[in-house]
């Protein structure tokens, strides 16, 4: 009985691989930017699964770019160092003392954890921040927020160089100012700006929710930019989903083919989205 069940599992695995062929062909050479946050960053097991998925993507010809956040880790370090952190309209005020901690945590602890996880799975990852090779240049987002920046220029040439060497970039959301400043950037915003500069085929925003929902709580699997505008105006999309959908709209306007808001807690969510008919989360296209 056990052997028969194992045979069924192997047959199902083989069928899945066979059915993935059109999608493997479709994404061969494609650029996919992934914003990593939430559950996949907090659990060692989830991080290992995510890293394996990313290595598989690179192995089958996809060019993945990882952009990560790290808010909970920043909060933890600020508390440990007894540095008070203020907020304006829900956004962290980043003074020079806070910026030192933000850069240390994002470019150090968080970035290198992701890089090491990918390398342990047989990939070749390298850690960067937006300050490296003038990847992201920022202007101040709001004087009240201090050293929080909005990307104004993105030079993705370093990323294309890494693609040519089969290397996976892992990017901390920091940027350089025009006068040598270091700016903290919202992770979704940084991912959207990088995806637009690369004219990426997909931007995947991994979150802790299933996707964009209608008034009855059902996940909407496909949406157009015009529908998103209508849902925000009507109040159907609210709270933390507004900045994510706005990031999606900006990325699409900048040349990204489609954006997917996807539940990063689901095992193999990235592979399900790219390589199966089922997909995952909410896919947003221009229209």
N, C-alpha and C positions, 0 to 999 in steps of 0.2 A: 504494500500500500504506500509506504513511504517513497519507494523508488518511482511509483507511478505519479505521485504528487510532484516529485522533483522533476520528472520528465515534463509534466505540464508547465512547471515554472520555466524550464529552459526553453520550451516551445514558445511560451508567451514572451520571453525575453527576445528570442530570435525574431518573432513577428513584430515586436516593437521596433527593433533595429531596422527591419526591412521597411516598415511603414514610415520611418524617419527619413528615408533616402531623399525624397523630394525636398524636404526642408533642409537637409544637409547641403544639397546642391544649391538651394535658394540662398543660403547664407554664406556660401564659400566666398571668402574675401570681404565679407561685410564688416563694418565697424559697429560695435554694440557698446554703448556707454551704460554702465550700471552704477546707480547710486546705492551704496550699501549703508544700511542703518538698521536700527531696531534689533529684533530678536537675533538675527544672523550674526550680529556683532557681540552679543552678550553671552552666547552659549558656545562652549568649545566644540560640541558635537555639530551644531549648526554651522559654525565657521569651517569645520573640516568638510562638511557636505558642500558648502558654497565653494570652497577652494577647489574641490574635485570637479565640480561642474564647470568652473572657469577654465581649468586645465583641459577638460574635454573639449570645450568650445575652441580653444586655441589649437588643439590637436586636429580638429576637423576643418580648420581654415578660417574660423571667425577671428576677428581682431577685437578682443575685449579690452575695455578701459574701465578701471574701477575708481570711483570717487566715493570717499567715505565721510561720514560725520564722526561724532564722538562727544555729543553733549553730556551724557551721564558721566563719562570718564573725566571731562573737564570739571563738572560740578564736584565730583569726588575729590579731585586734587585741590580745587579752590578751598573746599571745606577743610581739607587736611592742613593746608598752609594758612588757614584763617584769613583768607582774602575775601572781603565782602563783594558780592556781585549784585548789581542793581539791574532792574529791567524797566524798559519803557515800551508800553504797548505790547508786552509779551516778548520783547527782544532784548537780549543781553547787552548792557552797556559795557564796551570793551575799552578800558583804560590801559595804560602801558603795563601796569603790574598784571592785570588780567591777560593781556596779550602775550606776555612771556609764558604764562601757564598754558594758554591755548596752543601756542606753537609747540611747546614742549610735549604736550599730550598728543596733539594731532600728528605732528611730523615724527614724533618719537614712538611712544607706546602703542598707539592705535595703528599707525601706518605700518610699523615693522611687524606687528602681530599678523596683519593680513598678508604682507609679503612672505613671511615665514610659512604661513599656512599653505599658500600657493606653492611655494618651493618644496615643501614637504610632500606634496602630491605629484611631484615630478615636473612642475612648470618652471618657468624662468621669469620671475617678477622683480621689478625694481620700484622702490619707493621714491616719490617726488612730492613737492608741494607746488602750488601755483607760482611760487617765487622762482623756481628753477627754470633756467633757460628762457626767462621772460614769458613763461607760459600764460600767466594771467596778470594783467595790469588793471588796477582798480582806482576808482574815485570814491570819496567818502559817500556812504549810503545816506547818512543823516547825521548832522553835527551832534545831535543829542545822544547818538549811540557811540560816539568816539571812533575807535579804530575798526569799524565795521564797513566793509567795502562792497561796492557793486562792480562786477567785471565790466570794463569798457573795451578792452582789447584782449584777444586770445590768440596766441601764436602756437599752433599745434605741431610745428615742424619737428620738435623733439619727439612727439608721440609717433609720428610717421616713421622717424628713424628707428624707434624701438620696434614698431611693427615689422620692419624689414629684417630685424634680428630675432624674430619670434619671441619677443619679450613683452610681458604684460605690465603696463603701467598701473601703479596704484597711487592715487593722487590725494593728498591732504588739501582741504579747501581753504587755502591761504593765498593771498595775492600780494604783489608788490605795488607800492604807490609810485607816483611820478617823482617824488623827492626822497625815495629810499625808505618809505614807511612800510610796515607790514600790516596787512589788513586781514581780518577774520571775515570769511564769506559763508553765508548759508550754504550747506552742502548740496541741497537741491538746486539752488541757483548756480553754483559752480558747475555741477554736472550738466545742467541745461546749456550753459554757455560753452562748455567744452564740446558737447554733442553738436551744437550748432556750428561751431568753428570747423569741426570735422565733417559736417554734412552727414552725420551718422545715419545708418539705416534704422536703428532703434535706440531709444533712450528708455531704460528700465528703471523705474523708481521703486525700490524695494521698501515697503512700509510694514506697519503692524496692523493694517486693515485689509479687507478683501479686495477693495477697489472703490470706484465711484458708485454710489447707491442712489436709487430713485426714492420717491416719497414713501414708498412702502418697505424700504430697506432691502430691495433686491439689487444685486450687483449688476451693473450695466456693462456688458462685455465689449461693446463697440460704440464709440461716440465720435462726433465730429466737433471741430473747434467751435462752430456756430451753436451747437447744442450745449457745449460747456458754458459759453457766454450766457445763453438763456437760463441755464440752471443756476448760475451764480446770481444773476439779476433777480430770479424768482425766489432765491433763498433755499433752493433744494441742496445746493452745495454750500457748505458753511464750515466754520471753524478751521481746523488744521488742513482740511482738504482744499481750501481756497488757494493757499500758496503753492501746493503741489500741482493743481490744475493750471494755475497761472504759469508755473515753470514749464508745464507741458505746452501750453499755447505759445509761449515765447520761443521754445525750442523748435516747434513746428514752423513758426513764422521765420525762424532763422535757417530753415532748410533741412531739419530732421524729418525723416520719412514718416515716422510714427512714434508715439510715446505710450508706454504701458505702465500703469500704476498697479502694482502687484504685491501680494502678501508674501513678504520675505520669510514668514514663519513656516510656510508650506514647504515640505522637503522637495528639493529639485525644482523649485518654482521657475528658475531661469530656463532650464531644459524643457520643461512643460510648455513654456511660452514660445520658445523658438522652434522646437523640433517635433511638436505634436499638433494634430488637428484641433485638439481641445483648447490649447492655449490656457492662459490664466490671467486673472485680473481684468482691468478695463483698458482697452486699446483706444487711443485717441489719434485721429487722423485729421488732416486739413479738410475743410469743407464747411 
